Amino acid sequence: MTYATDRLHEEIAYLAYHFHWGHAEILDLEHHDRRRYVQQIASLVQSAETKG
């Protein structure tokens, strides 16, 4: 089973936008680490929107 290319690009864009990391840095992450960062950012963004 392969990871959907569109989903991978979304994760790359999301992490690059929020962490200002480069493409190579993000692709060097293990899949589970990349997903965890995406989930943590999403949680922080949602929390900030709720408080704001």
ModelCIF file with pLDDT and N, C-alpha, C, O atoms, coordinates in Angstrom:
data_MODEL
#
_entry.id   MODEL 
#
_entity.id                         1 
_entity.type                       polymer 
_entity.pdbx_number_of_molecules   1 
#
_entity_poly.entity_id                      1 
_entity_poly.type                           'polypeptide(L)' 
_entity_poly.nstd_linkage                   no 
_entity_poly.nstd_monomer                   no 
_entity_poly.pdbx_seq_one_letter_code       MTYATDRLHEEIAYLAYHFHWGHAEILDLEHHDRRRYVQQIASLVQSAETKG 
_entity_poly.pdbx_seq_one_letter_code_can   MTYATDRLHEEIAYLAYHFHWGHAEILDLEHHDRRRYVQQIASLVQSAETKG 
_entity_poly.pdbx_strand_id                 A 
#
loop_
_entity_poly_seq.entity_id 
_entity_poly_seq.num 
_entity_poly_seq.mon_id 
_entity_poly_seq.hetero 
1 1  MET n 
1 2  THR n 
1 3  TYR n 
1 4  ALA n 
1 5  THR n 
1 6  ASP n 
1 7  ARG n 
1 8  LEU n 
1 9  HIS n 
1 10 GLU n 
1 11 GLU n 
1 12 ILE n 
1 13 ALA n 
1 14 TYR n 
1 15 LEU n 
1 16 ALA n 
1 17 TYR n 
1 18 HIS n 
1 19 PHE n 
1 20 HIS n 
1 21 TRP n 
1 22 GLY n 
1 23 HIS n 
1 24 ALA n 
1 25 GLU n 
1 26 ILE n 
1 27 LEU n 
1 28 ASP n 
1 29 LEU n 
1 30 GLU n 
1 31 HIS n 
1 32 HIS n 
1 33 ASP n 
1 34 ARG n 
1 35 ARG n 
1 36 ARG n 
1 37 TYR n 
1 38 VAL n 
1 39 GLN n 
1 40 GLN n 
1 41 ILE n 
1 42 ALA n 
1 43 SER n 
1 44 LEU n 
1 45 VAL n 
1 46 GLN n 
1 47 SER n 
1 48 ALA n 
1 49 GLU n 
1 50 THR n 
1 51 LYS n 
1 52 GLY n 
#
_struct_asym.id          A 
_struct_asym.entity_id   1 
#
loop_
_ma_qa_metric.id 
_ma_qa_metric.mode 
_ma_qa_metric.name 
_ma_qa_metric.software_group_id 
_ma_qa_metric.type 
1 global pLDDT . pLDDT 
2 local  pLDDT . pLDDT 
#
_ma_qa_metric_global.metric_id      1 
_ma_qa_metric_global.metric_value   93.06 
_ma_qa_metric_global.model_id       1 
_ma_qa_metric_global.ordinal_id     1 
#
loop_
_ma_qa_metric_local.label_asym_id 
_ma_qa_metric_local.label_comp_id 
_ma_qa_metric_local.label_seq_id 
_ma_qa_metric_local.metric_id 
_ma_qa_metric_local.metric_value 
_ma_qa_metric_local.model_id 
_ma_qa_metric_local.ordinal_id 
A MET 1  2 55.00 1 1  
A THR 2  2 68.00 1 2  
A TYR 3  2 76.00 1 3  
A ALA 4  2 91.00 1 4  
A THR 5  2 91.00 1 5  
A ASP 6  2 92.00 1 6  
A ARG 7  2 92.00 1 7  
A LEU 8  2 93.00 1 8  
A HIS 9  2 94.00 1 9  
A GLU 10 2 95.00 1 10 
A GLU 11 2 95.00 1 11 
A ILE 12 2 96.00 1 12 
A ALA 13 2 97.00 1 13 
A TYR 14 2 97.00 1 14 
A LEU 15 2 97.00 1 15 
A ALA 16 2 97.00 1 16 
A TYR 17 2 97.00 1 17 
A HIS 18 2 96.00 1 18 
A PHE 19 2 95.00 1 19 
A HIS 20 2 96.00 1 20 
A TRP 21 2 96.00 1 21 
A GLY 22 2 96.00 1 22 
A HIS 23 2 95.00 1 23 
A ALA 24 2 96.00 1 24 
A GLU 25 2 96.00 1 25 
A ILE 26 2 97.00 1 26 
A LEU 27 2 95.00 1 27 
A ASP 28 2 96.00 1 28 
A LEU 29 2 96.00 1 29 
A GLU 30 2 95.00 1 30 
A HIS 31 2 93.00 1 31 
A HIS 32 2 96.00 1 32 
A ASP 33 2 97.00 1 33 
A ARG 34 2 97.00 1 34 
A ARG 35 2 96.00 1 35 
A ARG 36 2 98.00 1 36 
A TYR 37 2 97.00 1 37 
A VAL 38 2 97.00 1 38 
A GLN 39 2 97.00 1 39 
A GLN 40 2 97.00 1 40 
A ILE 41 2 97.00 1 41 
A ALA 42 2 97.00 1 42 
A SER 43 2 97.00 1 43 
A LEU 44 2 95.00 1 44 
A VAL 45 2 95.00 1 45 
A GLN 46 2 95.00 1 46 
A SER 47 2 94.00 1 47 
A ALA 48 2 93.00 1 48 
A GLU 49 2 92.00 1 49 
A THR 50 2 92.00 1 50 
A LYS 51 2 88.00 1 51 
A GLY 52 2 71.00 1 52 
#
loop_
_atom_site.group_PDB 
_atom_site.id 
_atom_site.type_symbol 
_atom_site.label_atom_id 
_atom_site.label_alt_id 
_atom_site.label_comp_id 
_atom_site.label_asym_id 
_atom_site.label_entity_id 
_atom_site.label_seq_id 
_atom_site.pdbx_PDB_ins_code 
_atom_site.Cartn_x 
_atom_site.Cartn_y 
_atom_site.Cartn_z 
_atom_site.occupancy 
_atom_site.B_iso_or_equiv 
_atom_site.pdbx_formal_charge 
_atom_site.auth_seq_id 
_atom_site.auth_comp_id 
_atom_site.auth_asym_id 
_atom_site.auth_atom_id 
_atom_site.pdbx_PDB_model_num 
ATOM 1   N N  . MET A 1 1  ? 0.845   -1.180 0.000  1.00 55.00 ? 1  MET A N  1 
ATOM 2   C CA . MET A 1 1  ? 0.000   0.000  0.000  1.00 55.00 ? 1  MET A CA 1 
ATOM 3   C C  . MET A 1 1  ? 0.890   1.243  0.000  1.00 55.00 ? 1  MET A C  1 
ATOM 4   O O  . MET A 1 1  ? 1.853   1.318  0.763  1.00 55.00 ? 1  MET A O  1 
ATOM 5   N N  . THR A 1 2  ? 0.579   2.189  -0.829 1.00 68.00 ? 2  THR A N  1 
ATOM 6   C CA . THR A 1 2  ? 1.355   3.421  -0.899 1.00 68.00 ? 2  THR A CA 1 
ATOM 7   C C  . THR A 1 2  ? 0.555   4.572  -0.312 1.00 68.00 ? 2  THR A C  1 
ATOM 8   O O  . THR A 1 2  ? -0.676  4.556  -0.295 1.00 68.00 ? 2  THR A O  1 
ATOM 9   N N  . TYR A 1 3  ? 1.277   5.560  0.162  1.00 76.00 ? 3  TYR A N  1 
ATOM 10  C CA . TYR A 1 3  ? 0.654   6.742  0.731  1.00 76.00 ? 3  TYR A CA 1 
ATOM 11  C C  . TYR A 1 3  ? 0.262   7.668  -0.405 1.00 76.00 ? 3  TYR A C  1 
ATOM 12  O O  . TYR A 1 3  ? 1.062   7.908  -1.309 1.00 76.00 ? 3  TYR A O  1 
ATOM 13  N N  . ALA A 1 4  ? -0.925  8.179  -0.375 1.00 91.00 ? 4  ALA A N  1 
ATOM 14  C CA . ALA A 1 4  ? -1.439  9.022  -1.453 1.00 91.00 ? 4  ALA A CA 1 
ATOM 15  C C  . ALA A 1 4  ? -0.547  10.246 -1.670 1.00 91.00 ? 4  ALA A C  1 
ATOM 16  O O  . ALA A 1 4  ? -0.217  10.967 -0.729 1.00 91.00 ? 4  ALA A O  1 
ATOM 17  N N  . THR A 1 5  ? -0.170  10.460 -2.916 1.00 91.00 ? 5  THR A N  1 
ATOM 18  C CA . THR A 1 5  ? 0.704   11.575 -3.267 1.00 91.00 ? 5  THR A CA 1 
ATOM 19  C C  . THR A 1 5  ? 0.085   12.909 -2.869 1.00 91.00 ? 5  THR A C  1 
ATOM 20  O O  . THR A 1 5  ? 0.782   13.779 -2.346 1.00 91.00 ? 5  THR A O  1 
ATOM 21  N N  . ASP A 1 6  ? -1.198  13.082 -3.106 1.00 92.00 ? 6  ASP A N  1 
ATOM 22  C CA . ASP A 1 6  ? -1.864  14.338 -2.741 1.00 92.00 ? 6  ASP A CA 1 
ATOM 23  C C  . ASP A 1 6  ? -1.771  14.587 -1.238 1.00 92.00 ? 6  ASP A C  1 
ATOM 24  O O  . ASP A 1 6  ? -1.525  15.711 -0.801 1.00 92.00 ? 6  ASP A O  1 
ATOM 25  N N  . ARG A 1 7  ? -1.968  13.536 -0.458 1.00 92.00 ? 7  ARG A N  1 
ATOM 26  C CA . ARG A 1 7  ? -1.898  13.664 1.003  1.00 92.00 ? 7  ARG A CA 1 
ATOM 27  C C  . ARG A 1 7  ? -0.479  14.035 1.436  1.00 92.00 ? 7  ARG A C  1 
ATOM 28  O O  . ARG A 1 7  ? -0.303  14.874 2.320  1.00 92.00 ? 7  ARG A O  1 
ATOM 29  N N  . LEU A 1 8  ? 0.516   13.429 0.833  1.00 93.00 ? 8  LEU A N  1 
ATOM 30  C CA . LEU A 1 8  ? 1.904   13.739 1.152  1.00 93.00 ? 8  LEU A CA 1 
ATOM 31  C C  . LEU A 1 8  ? 2.212   15.201 0.855  1.00 93.00 ? 8  LEU A C  1 
ATOM 32  O O  . LEU A 1 8  ? 2.865   15.874 1.653  1.00 93.00 ? 8  LEU A O  1 
ATOM 33  N N  . HIS A 1 9  ? 1.745   15.694 -0.287 1.00 94.00 ? 9  HIS A N  1 
ATOM 34  C CA . HIS A 1 9  ? 1.971   17.096 -0.645 1.00 94.00 ? 9  HIS A CA 1 
ATOM 35  C C  . HIS A 1 9  ? 1.269   18.037 0.332  1.00 94.00 ? 9  HIS A C  1 
ATOM 36  O O  . HIS A 1 9  ? 1.803   19.098 0.659  1.00 94.00 ? 9  HIS A O  1 
ATOM 37  N N  . GLU A 1 10 ? 0.096   17.665 0.794  1.00 95.00 ? 10 GLU A N  1 
ATOM 38  C CA . GLU A 1 10 ? -0.611  18.476 1.786  1.00 95.00 ? 10 GLU A CA 1 
ATOM 39  C C  . GLU A 1 10 ? 0.183   18.555 3.085  1.00 95.00 ? 10 GLU A C  1 
ATOM 40  O O  . GLU A 1 10 ? 0.303   19.624 3.683  1.00 95.00 ? 10 GLU A O  1 
ATOM 41  N N  . GLU A 1 11 ? 0.722   17.422 3.515  1.00 95.00 ? 11 GLU A N  1 
ATOM 42  C CA . GLU A 1 11 ? 1.514   17.399 4.743  1.00 95.00 ? 11 GLU A CA 1 
ATOM 43  C C  . GLU A 1 11 ? 2.777   18.247 4.591  1.00 95.00 ? 11 GLU A C  1 
ATOM 44  O O  . GLU A 1 11 ? 3.140   18.992 5.501  1.00 95.00 ? 11 GLU A O  1 
ATOM 45  N N  . ILE A 1 12 ? 3.437   18.133 3.454  1.00 96.00 ? 12 ILE A N  1 
ATOM 46  C CA . ILE A 1 12 ? 4.645   18.920 3.199  1.00 96.00 ? 12 ILE A CA 1 
ATOM 47  C C  . ILE A 1 12 ? 4.322   20.411 3.257  1.00 96.00 ? 12 ILE A C  1 
ATOM 48  O O  . ILE A 1 12 ? 5.032   21.174 3.911  1.00 96.00 ? 12 ILE A O  1 
ATOM 49  N N  . ALA A 1 13 ? 3.270   20.822 2.584  1.00 97.00 ? 13 ALA A N  1 
ATOM 50  C CA . ALA A 1 13 ? 2.880   22.232 2.565  1.00 97.00 ? 13 ALA A CA 1 
ATOM 51  C C  . ALA A 1 13 ? 2.517   22.721 3.967  1.00 97.00 ? 13 ALA A C  1 
ATOM 52  O O  . ALA A 1 13 ? 2.891   23.826 4.359  1.00 97.00 ? 13 ALA A O  1 
ATOM 53  N N  . TYR A 1 14 ? 1.803   21.912 4.702  1.00 97.00 ? 14 TYR A N  1 
ATOM 54  C CA . TYR A 1 14 ? 1.363   22.268 6.055  1.00 97.00 ? 14 TYR A CA 1 
ATOM 55  C C  . TYR A 1 14 ? 2.557   22.469 6.981  1.00 97.00 ? 14 TYR A C  1 
ATOM 56  O O  . TYR A 1 14 ? 2.631   23.469 7.696  1.00 97.00 ? 14 TYR A O  1 
ATOM 57  N N  . LEU A 1 15 ? 3.489   21.522 6.969  1.00 97.00 ? 15 LEU A N  1 
ATOM 58  C CA . LEU A 1 15 ? 4.665   21.622 7.822  1.00 97.00 ? 15 LEU A CA 1 
ATOM 59  C C  . LEU A 1 15 ? 5.578   22.752 7.379  1.00 97.00 ? 15 LEU A C  1 
ATOM 60  O O  . LEU A 1 15 ? 6.127   23.469 8.216  1.00 97.00 ? 15 LEU A O  1 
ATOM 61  N N  . ALA A 1 16 ? 5.745   22.918 6.087  1.00 97.00 ? 16 ALA A N  1 
ATOM 62  C CA . ALA A 1 16 ? 6.591   23.996 5.572  1.00 97.00 ? 16 ALA A CA 1 
ATOM 63  C C  . ALA A 1 16 ? 6.020   25.353 5.975  1.00 97.00 ? 16 ALA A C  1 
ATOM 64  O O  . ALA A 1 16 ? 6.766   26.255 6.359  1.00 97.00 ? 16 ALA A O  1 
ATOM 65  N N  . TYR A 1 17 ? 4.713   25.496 5.887  1.00 97.00 ? 17 TYR A N  1 
ATOM 66  C CA . TYR A 1 17 ? 4.056   26.754 6.236  1.00 97.00 ? 17 TYR A CA 1 
ATOM 67  C C  . TYR A 1 17 ? 4.220   27.083 7.716  1.00 97.00 ? 17 TYR A C  1 
ATOM 68  O O  . TYR A 1 17 ? 4.560   28.211 8.073  1.00 97.00 ? 17 TYR A O  1 
ATOM 69  N N  . HIS A 1 18 ? 3.980   26.099 8.571  1.00 96.00 ? 18 HIS A N  1 
ATOM 70  C CA . HIS A 1 18 ? 3.978   26.359 10.009 1.00 96.00 ? 18 HIS A CA 1 
ATOM 71  C C  . HIS A 1 18 ? 5.362   26.317 10.645 1.00 96.00 ? 18 HIS A C  1 
ATOM 72  O O  . HIS A 1 18 ? 5.641   27.088 11.563 1.00 96.00 ? 18 HIS A O  1 
ATOM 73  N N  . PHE A 1 19 ? 6.231   25.430 10.172 1.00 95.00 ? 19 PHE A N  1 
ATOM 74  C CA . PHE A 1 19 ? 7.556   25.289 10.783 1.00 95.00 ? 19 PHE A CA 1 
ATOM 75  C C  . PHE A 1 19 ? 8.659   25.940 9.956  1.00 95.00 ? 19 PHE A C  1 
ATOM 76  O O  . PHE A 1 19 ? 9.786   26.083 10.429 1.00 95.00 ? 19 PHE A O  1 
ATOM 77  N N  . HIS A 1 20 ? 8.347   26.332 8.735  1.00 96.00 ? 20 HIS A N  1 
ATOM 78  C CA . HIS A 1 20 ? 9.342   26.930 7.836  1.00 96.00 ? 20 HIS A CA 1 
ATOM 79  C C  . HIS A 1 20 ? 10.497  25.962 7.552  1.00 96.00 ? 20 HIS A C  1 
ATOM 80  O O  . HIS A 1 20 ? 11.652  26.365 7.416  1.00 96.00 ? 20 HIS A O  1 
ATOM 81  N N  . TRP A 1 21 ? 10.151  24.683 7.469  1.00 96.00 ? 21 TRP A N  1 
ATOM 82  C CA . TRP A 1 21 ? 11.136  23.662 7.135  1.00 96.00 ? 21 TRP A CA 1 
ATOM 83  C C  . TRP A 1 21 ? 11.178  23.504 5.625  1.00 96.00 ? 21 TRP A C  1 
ATOM 84  O O  . TRP A 1 21 ? 10.202  23.800 4.935  1.00 96.00 ? 21 TRP A O  1 
ATOM 85  N N  . GLY A 1 22 ? 12.298  23.042 5.118  1.00 96.00 ? 22 GLY A N  1 
ATOM 86  C CA . GLY A 1 22 ? 12.448  22.795 3.700  1.00 96.00 ? 22 GLY A CA 1 
ATOM 87  C C  . GLY A 1 22 ? 11.876  21.447 3.289  1.00 96.00 ? 22 GLY A C  1 
ATOM 88  O O  . GLY A 1 22 ? 11.620  20.577 4.122  1.00 96.00 ? 22 GLY A O  1 
ATOM 89  N N  . HIS A 1 23 ? 11.687  21.298 1.994  1.00 95.00 ? 23 HIS A N  1 
ATOM 90  C CA . HIS A 1 23 ? 11.131  20.085 1.402  1.00 95.00 ? 23 HIS A CA 1 
ATOM 91  C C  . HIS A 1 23 ? 11.932  18.848 1.814  1.00 95.00 ? 23 HIS A C  1 
ATOM 92  O O  . HIS A 1 23 ? 11.361  17.844 2.239  1.00 95.00 ? 23 HIS A O  1 
ATOM 93  N N  . ALA A 1 24 ? 13.242  18.928 1.685  1.00 96.00 ? 24 ALA A N  1 
ATOM 94  C CA . ALA A 1 24 ? 14.101  17.777 2.002  1.00 96.00 ? 24 ALA A CA 1 
ATOM 95  C C  . ALA A 1 24 ? 14.011  17.409 3.480  1.00 96.00 ? 24 ALA A C  1 
ATOM 96  O O  . ALA A 1 24 ? 13.964  16.228 3.826  1.00 96.00 ? 24 ALA A O  1 
ATOM 97  N N  . GLU A 1 25 ? 13.986  18.418 4.352  1.00 96.00 ? 25 GLU A N  1 
ATOM 98  C CA . GLU A 1 25 ? 13.866  18.154 5.794  1.00 96.00 ? 25 GLU A CA 1 
ATOM 99  C C  . GLU A 1 25 ? 12.584  17.392 6.109  1.00 96.00 ? 25 GLU A C  1 
ATOM 100 O O  . GLU A 1 25 ? 12.587  16.449 6.901  1.00 96.00 ? 25 GLU A O  1 
ATOM 101 N N  . ILE A 1 26 ? 11.507  17.806 5.491  1.00 97.00 ? 26 ILE A N  1 
ATOM 102 C CA . ILE A 1 26 ? 10.209  17.184 5.759  1.00 97.00 ? 26 ILE A CA 1 
ATOM 103 C C  . ILE A 1 26 ? 10.180  15.768 5.211  1.00 97.00 ? 26 ILE A C  1 
ATOM 104 O O  . ILE A 1 26 ? 9.679   14.859 5.873  1.00 97.00 ? 26 ILE A O  1 
ATOM 105 N N  . LEU A 1 27 ? 10.711  15.567 4.012  1.00 95.00 ? 27 LEU A N  1 
ATOM 106 C CA . LEU A 1 27 ? 10.716  14.229 3.427  1.00 95.00 ? 27 LEU A CA 1 
ATOM 107 C C  . LEU A 1 27 ? 11.648  13.278 4.169  1.00 95.00 ? 27 LEU A C  1 
ATOM 108 O O  . LEU A 1 27 ? 11.471  12.062 4.099  1.00 95.00 ? 27 LEU A O  1 
ATOM 109 N N  . ASP A 1 28 ? 12.640  13.818 4.880  1.00 96.00 ? 28 ASP A N  1 
ATOM 110 C CA . ASP A 1 28 ? 13.541  12.974 5.668  1.00 96.00 ? 28 ASP A CA 1 
ATOM 111 C C  . ASP A 1 28 ? 12.872  12.409 6.917  1.00 96.00 ? 28 ASP A C  1 
ATOM 112 O O  . ASP A 1 28 ? 13.369  11.454 7.514  1.00 96.00 ? 28 ASP A O  1 
ATOM 113 N N  . LEU A 1 29 ? 11.743  13.001 7.312  1.00 96.00 ? 29 LEU A N  1 
ATOM 114 C CA . LEU A 1 29 ? 11.024  12.500 8.486  1.00 96.00 ? 29 LEU A CA 1 
ATOM 115 C C  . LEU A 1 29 ? 10.393  11.140 8.190  1.00 96.00 ? 29 LEU A C  1 
ATOM 116 O O  . LEU A 1 29 ? 9.962   10.870 7.069  1.00 96.00 ? 29 LEU A O  1 
ATOM 117 N N  . GLU A 1 30 ? 10.348  10.301 9.206  1.00 95.00 ? 30 GLU A N  1 
ATOM 118 C CA . GLU A 1 30 ? 9.585   9.053  9.095  1.00 95.00 ? 30 GLU A CA 1 
ATOM 119 C C  . GLU A 1 30 ? 8.104   9.415  8.981  1.00 95.00 ? 30 GLU A C  1 
ATOM 120 O O  . GLU A 1 30 ? 7.665   10.449 9.485  1.00 95.00 ? 30 GLU A O  1 
ATOM 121 N N  . HIS A 1 31 ? 7.362   8.571  8.327  1.00 93.00 ? 31 HIS A N  1 
ATOM 122 C CA . HIS A 1 31 ? 5.928   8.833  8.105  1.00 93.00 ? 31 HIS A CA 1 
ATOM 123 C C  . HIS A 1 31 ? 5.210   9.138  9.418  1.00 93.00 ? 31 HIS A C  1 
ATOM 124 O O  . HIS A 1 31 ? 4.481   10.126 9.513  1.00 93.00 ? 31 HIS A O  1 
ATOM 125 N N  . HIS A 1 32 ? 5.412   8.291  10.431 1.00 96.00 ? 32 HIS A N  1 
ATOM 126 C CA . HIS A 1 32 ? 4.689   8.499  11.693 1.00 96.00 ? 32 HIS A CA 1 
ATOM 127 C C  . HIS A 1 32 ? 5.098   9.798  12.380 1.00 96.00 ? 32 HIS A C  1 
ATOM 128 O O  . HIS A 1 32 ? 4.272   10.435 13.034 1.00 96.00 ? 32 HIS A O  1 
ATOM 129 N N  . ASP A 1 33 ? 6.365   10.202 12.242 1.00 97.00 ? 33 ASP A N  1 
ATOM 130 C CA . ASP A 1 33 ? 6.794   11.474 12.824 1.00 97.00 ? 33 ASP A CA 1 
ATOM 131 C C  . ASP A 1 33 ? 6.156   12.654 12.099 1.00 97.00 ? 33 ASP A C  1 
ATOM 132 O O  . ASP A 1 33 ? 5.708   13.612 12.730 1.00 97.00 ? 33 ASP A O  1 
ATOM 133 N N  . ARG A 1 34 ? 6.119   12.579 10.776 1.00 97.00 ? 34 ARG A N  1 
ATOM 134 C CA . ARG A 1 34 ? 5.505   13.643 9.983  1.00 97.00 ? 34 ARG A CA 1 
ATOM 135 C C  . ARG A 1 34 ? 4.023   13.776 10.334 1.00 97.00 ? 34 ARG A C  1 
ATOM 136 O O  . ARG A 1 34 ? 3.526   14.889 10.504 1.00 97.00 ? 34 ARG A O  1 
ATOM 137 N N  . ARG A 1 35 ? 3.323   12.666 10.441 1.00 96.00 ? 35 ARG A N  1 
ATOM 138 C CA . ARG A 1 35 ? 1.896   12.684 10.788 1.00 96.00 ? 35 ARG A CA 1 
ATOM 139 C C  . ARG A 1 35 ? 1.688   13.261 12.186 1.00 96.00 ? 35 ARG A C  1 
ATOM 140 O O  . ARG A 1 35 ? 0.732   13.998 12.426 1.00 96.00 ? 35 ARG A O  1 
ATOM 141 N N  . ARG A 1 36 ? 2.588   12.919 13.102 1.00 98.00 ? 36 ARG A N  1 
ATOM 142 C CA . ARG A 1 36 ? 2.455   13.419 14.468 1.00 98.00 ? 36 ARG A CA 1 
ATOM 143 C C  . ARG A 1 36 ? 2.620   14.936 14.506 1.00 98.00 ? 36 ARG A C  1 
ATOM 144 O O  . ARG A 1 36 ? 1.857   15.620 15.188 1.00 98.00 ? 36 ARG A O  1 
ATOM 145 N N  . TYR A 1 37 ? 3.603   15.472 13.784 1.00 97.00 ? 37 TYR A N  1 
ATOM 146 C CA . TYR A 1 37 ? 3.770   16.922 13.716 1.00 97.00 ? 37 TYR A CA 1 
ATOM 147 C C  . TYR A 1 37 ? 2.535   17.585 13.119 1.00 97.00 ? 37 TYR A C  1 
ATOM 148 O O  . TYR A 1 37 ? 2.079   18.610 13.626 1.00 97.00 ? 37 TYR A O  1 
ATOM 149 N N  . VAL A 1 38 ? 1.996   17.020 12.061 1.00 97.00 ? 38 VAL A N  1 
ATOM 150 C CA . VAL A 1 38 ? 0.796   17.574 11.427 1.00 97.00 ? 38 VAL A CA 1 
ATOM 151 C C  . VAL A 1 38 ? -0.354  17.594 12.437 1.00 97.00 ? 38 VAL A C  1 
ATOM 152 O O  . VAL A 1 38 ? -1.063  18.594 12.546 1.00 97.00 ? 38 VAL A O  1 
ATOM 153 N N  . GLN A 1 39 ? -0.539  16.516 13.162 1.00 97.00 ? 39 GLN A N  1 
ATOM 154 C CA . GLN A 1 39 ? -1.625  16.444 14.140 1.00 97.00 ? 39 GLN A CA 1 
ATOM 155 C C  . GLN A 1 39 ? -1.423  17.442 15.278 1.00 97.00 ? 39 GLN A C  1 
ATOM 156 O O  . GLN A 1 39 ? -2.382  18.059 15.741 1.00 97.00 ? 39 GLN A O  1 
ATOM 157 N N  . GLN A 1 40 ? -0.183  17.601 15.726 1.00 97.00 ? 40 GLN A N  1 
ATOM 158 C CA . GLN A 1 40 ? 0.086   18.544 16.805 1.00 97.00 ? 40 GLN A CA 1 
ATOM 159 C C  . GLN A 1 40 ? -0.144  19.985 16.365 1.00 97.00 ? 40 GLN A C  1 
ATOM 160 O O  . GLN A 1 40 ? -0.707  20.783 17.113 1.00 97.00 ? 40 GLN A O  1 
ATOM 161 N N  . ILE A 1 41 ? 0.286   20.314 15.168 1.00 97.00 ? 41 ILE A N  1 
ATOM 162 C CA . ILE A 1 41 ? 0.050   21.661 14.644 1.00 97.00 ? 41 ILE A CA 1 
ATOM 163 C C  . ILE A 1 41 ? -1.447  21.912 14.529 1.00 97.00 ? 41 ILE A C  1 
ATOM 164 O O  . ILE A 1 41 ? -1.937  22.965 14.939 1.00 97.00 ? 41 ILE A O  1 
ATOM 165 N N  . ALA A 1 42 ? -2.172  20.951 13.975 1.00 97.00 ? 42 ALA A N  1 
ATOM 166 C CA . ALA A 1 42 ? -3.621  21.097 13.815 1.00 97.00 ? 42 ALA A CA 1 
ATOM 167 C C  . ALA A 1 42 ? -4.292  21.338 15.164 1.00 97.00 ? 42 ALA A C  1 
ATOM 168 O O  . ALA A 1 42 ? -5.210  22.152 15.269 1.00 97.00 ? 42 ALA A O  1 
ATOM 169 N N  . SER A 1 43 ? -3.840  20.639 16.182 1.00 97.00 ? 43 SER A N  1 
ATOM 170 C CA . SER A 1 43 ? -4.400  20.813 17.519 1.00 97.00 ? 43 SER A CA 1 
ATOM 171 C C  . SER A 1 43 ? -4.122  22.212 18.053 1.00 97.00 ? 43 SER A C  1 
ATOM 172 O O  . SER A 1 43 ? -5.001  22.841 18.641 1.00 97.00 ? 43 SER A O  1 
ATOM 173 N N  . LEU A 1 44 ? -2.908  22.697 17.851 1.00 95.00 ? 44 LEU A N  1 
ATOM 174 C CA . LEU A 1 44 ? -2.553  24.044 18.297 1.00 95.00 ? 44 LEU A CA 1 
ATOM 175 C C  . LEU A 1 44 ? -3.358  25.109 17.549 1.00 95.00 ? 44 LEU A C  1 
ATOM 176 O O  . LEU A 1 44 ? -3.830  26.072 18.154 1.00 95.00 ? 44 LEU A O  1 
ATOM 177 N N  . VAL A 1 45 ? -3.510  24.937 16.260 1.00 95.00 ? 45 VAL A N  1 
ATOM 178 C CA . VAL A 1 45 ? -4.267  25.892 15.452 1.00 95.00 ? 45 VAL A CA 1 
ATOM 179 C C  . VAL A 1 45 ? -5.725  25.912 15.900 1.00 95.00 ? 45 VAL A C  1 
ATOM 180 O O  . VAL A 1 45 ? -6.319  26.978 16.055 1.00 95.00 ? 45 VAL A O  1 
ATOM 181 N N  . GLN A 1 46 ? -6.292  24.734 16.104 1.00 95.00 ? 46 GLN A N  1 
ATOM 182 C CA . GLN A 1 46 ? -7.691  24.649 16.543 1.00 95.00 ? 46 GLN A CA 1 
ATOM 183 C C  . GLN A 1 46 ? -7.861  25.291 17.914 1.00 95.00 ? 46 GLN A C  1 
ATOM 184 O O  . GLN A 1 46 ? -8.838  26.000 18.155 1.00 95.00 ? 46 GLN A O  1 
ATOM 185 N N  . SER A 1 47 ? -6.925  25.046 18.799 1.00 94.00 ? 47 SER A N  1 
ATOM 186 C CA . SER A 1 47 ? -6.994  25.630 20.144 1.00 94.00 ? 47 SER A CA 1 
ATOM 187 C C  . SER A 1 47 ? -6.913  27.151 20.075 1.00 94.00 ? 47 SER A C  1 
ATOM 188 O O  . SER A 1 47 ? -7.654  27.847 20.769 1.00 94.00 ? 47 SER A O  1 
ATOM 189 N N  . ALA A 1 48 ? -6.021  27.664 19.246 1.00 93.00 ? 48 ALA A N  1 
ATOM 190 C CA . ALA A 1 48 ? -5.877  29.118 19.100 1.00 93.00 ? 48 ALA A CA 1 
ATOM 191 C C  . ALA A 1 48 ? -7.141  29.738 18.519 1.00 93.00 ? 48 ALA A C  1 
ATOM 192 O O  . ALA A 1 48 ? -7.550  30.822 18.935 1.00 93.00 ? 48 ALA A O  1 
ATOM 193 N N  . GLU A 1 49 ? -7.760  29.053 17.557 1.00 92.00 ? 49 GLU A N  1 
ATOM 194 C CA . GLU A 1 49 ? -9.000  29.574 16.961 1.00 92.00 ? 49 GLU A CA 1 
ATOM 195 C C  . GLU A 1 49 ? -10.138 29.585 17.972 1.00 92.00 ? 49 GLU A C  1 
ATOM 196 O O  . GLU A 1 49 ? -10.967 30.496 17.968 1.00 92.00 ? 49 GLU A O  1 
ATOM 197 N N  . THR A 1 50 ? -10.181 28.591 18.825 1.00 92.00 ? 50 THR A N  1 
ATOM 198 C CA . THR A 1 50 ? -11.228 28.491 19.840 1.00 92.00 ? 50 THR A CA 1 
ATOM 199 C C  . THR A 1 50 ? -11.077 29.608 20.873 1.00 92.00 ? 50 THR A C  1 
ATOM 200 O O  . THR A 1 50 ? -12.064 30.191 21.321 1.00 92.00 ? 50 THR A O  1 
ATOM 201 N N  . LYS A 1 51 ? -9.842  29.894 21.238 1.00 88.00 ? 51 LYS A N  1 
ATOM 202 C CA . LYS A 1 51 ? -9.571  30.940 22.225 1.00 88.00 ? 51 LYS A CA 1 
ATOM 203 C C  . LYS A 1 51 ? -9.682  32.344 21.653 1.00 88.00 ? 51 LYS A C  1 
ATOM 204 O O  . LYS A 1 51 ? -9.993  33.296 22.368 1.00 88.00 ? 51 LYS A O  1 
ATOM 205 N N  . GLY A 1 52 ? -9.421  32.461 20.340 1.00 71.00 ? 52 GLY A N  1 
ATOM 206 C CA . GLY A 1 52 ? -9.396  33.786 19.709 1.00 71.00 ? 52 GLY A CA 1 
ATOM 207 C C  . GLY A 1 52 ? -10.722 34.267 19.366 1.00 71.00 ? 52 GLY A C  1 
ATOM 208 O O  . GLY A 1 52 ? -10.861 35.366 18.829 1.00 71.00 ? 52 GLY A O  1 
#
